[in-house]
Structures are given as structure tokens and as C-alpha cells.
């Protein structure tokens, strides 16, 4: 986990979000234990109650279970539950803005799927731009003659 915190939201929420990202990325798998509250508090120099509050949100969301005397563990189905929620959130909050940009720019499906992979056909090369004949000799290029 990243050791930096930002001021835009409470640390317990950032901690919760980092654990969620680790579950989604497969770093933490179903049945894996979460690091202890004391360990996380000491490592990240935060109050143990802050860590506990972040962990409690994970319990409340049904992603983590507490096993008395053993710690907290990732529930089975946690990743699937998170994926469903993240997909819904993306489609509801981010996709409309992305779709609007695609329409505004007039991008085609082909361009979206392969646009970053191929060079732009419309961009003329510098050689042709500075020398319409395509010749690279110093005689026909005034810039080369000055050197």
C-alpha cells in the first residue's frame, strides 16, 4: 500500500479504498487475512482507531469478516461483489462523460479500438513538409545550405 495520504478525504476512507483496490487487483484473495490493526497503524503512522474504522467499513460492506482471536479475513465472493459495484459505478458516473467526449470528437469504433496502436495517417512527415519534392539533398534544402 502507498504510504502517502491526501487531504481530499479522511484517512480511514483512503485506507478502505486501498484495501478494496488490493482485492480487485488480486493482491488480497478470498480467505486472506488483513494485516492487523496495530501493524497497519504502526507502519503508516496513523491512529489504530482510524485503521479500525476503515476495516469496520469493509465489514459493514460484507467484504471482510472478523474471526474472534484470529483477525479479519477477506470473505468469499468479495471480489465479485466489488466488481459488480465498481462496474455499476463506472457505467453510472464515468461512462456518460466518456461517451459525450467520444461523440464530441466524432471517434469511430475502429479508432477507439486501434487508434493508439497506429500512427496517424493524416500527419505529414517533416521531410515532405519542408521539401515538397521529397529530396533530402543539401542543394534543394535552404536550411542545409546555410549550415
N, C-alpha and C positions, 0 to 999 in steps of 0.2 A: 504494500500500500504506500501511496505517496505520503510524505511527511509534512507537506505544506497544506495549510488551511486558508480558505479565502473568507473574506468578511461579508460575502453576499448572503450567506445562510448560516444557521447555527452549526456548531461542530458536530453535535450528535446526528444531525441530518446528513452532513457530509460523510461521517463515519458509516452510517446506514447505507448511503448511496455507494460507497466504496465496496462494502461487503456485497451488495447487490451486483455491482459490476464484476466482482470476482466470481460470483455464482454464474452469471451469464457467460463469462469468458471461460468457464470450466476450471478455474483455479481452485475453487471450492466445489466439491461434488456432494451429492446426496449422502448423508451419513457422516460427512467430515465434521470434526469438532471446530468450533470457532476458537480463536485464541482467547485465553482467559481475560477477564475484565482487567485484572491487575497488570497483566503483561502488556496489553494494549495501552493502558493508562501510563505505564512507565515508559514504554517505547516512544509514544507520541507526546509525552509530557502534557497530558490532559487529566482532568479530574476523573476518578473512577466512576462517579455518578453520571458523568457525561457519556462515558462508554456504555454504562448500563442502560441509560435512556435510549441510546441508539440501538442497542441489542434488543431492548424491550419492544421497540417498534417492529423489529424483524419477527419477534414472537407474535405480536398482535396481528401482523400481516399473514401469519401462518407459514412463514418461510423457515423458521427456526423453532426447535423445541428445547426446553430445559429438562435435563435429566439430573435429578437431585443427587448431589455429591459427585457428579461426573462433569457437568458443564453444559454448554449449549451446542447443539448439533443441527446441521442442515437437514430439513425434512425431505422425505422422498416427494418428488413432484414439484419441488421449489423452483427449479429452473424452468420447467414447463409453465408453471403459474406466472413466473416473471416474464417469460417470452410473450405470453398472451397479453399481459398488461402493457408491456413495452410496445408491442405491435399496435394495440388499440390506441395508445397514447400518440405514437408516431402518426398513425393514419388520421387521428382527430386534430392534432396540434401542428405537426410539421408538414405533412403531405400537402395540405391546401396551399401553403405558401410556396412550396417547391413546384407544385403543379401550375400555379399562377406564373411563376418565373419561366417555366418551360413554354407556356403559351405565349407569354410576352416576347420571348426570344424567337419563337417560331421553330423550336427544335423538333426534329423528326425522331422517330423511334430508332432509326439507324444511327443517327448522330448521338443519341443518348447511350446506345449500347456500345458503339465503337469509336465515338468522336475523340476520345482522349488517346486512343491507340494509334491513330493515323495522323500523318502530317496534314496540315490544311492545304487543300488543293488550290485555293484562291490566292495564297500568299506568293507573290513573285519572288524569285531569287534575287539576291543583291547584285550578282553579276549582270543579269538581264536588265535590272533596273538602272544601273549606272552605264551600261553599254548595250544598247539595243541590238547590236549585230551579233552579240554573243562571243566576240573575240576578246581574248584576255591579254593581247599583246600591249606593250607599253606605247606603241605608236598610235593606237586608236583610243587610248585611255588618258585623258588630260591630267588626271591625278598622278599617274605613274610618271608622266613626263616631267612634272615639277620636282619629283624626288631626285 
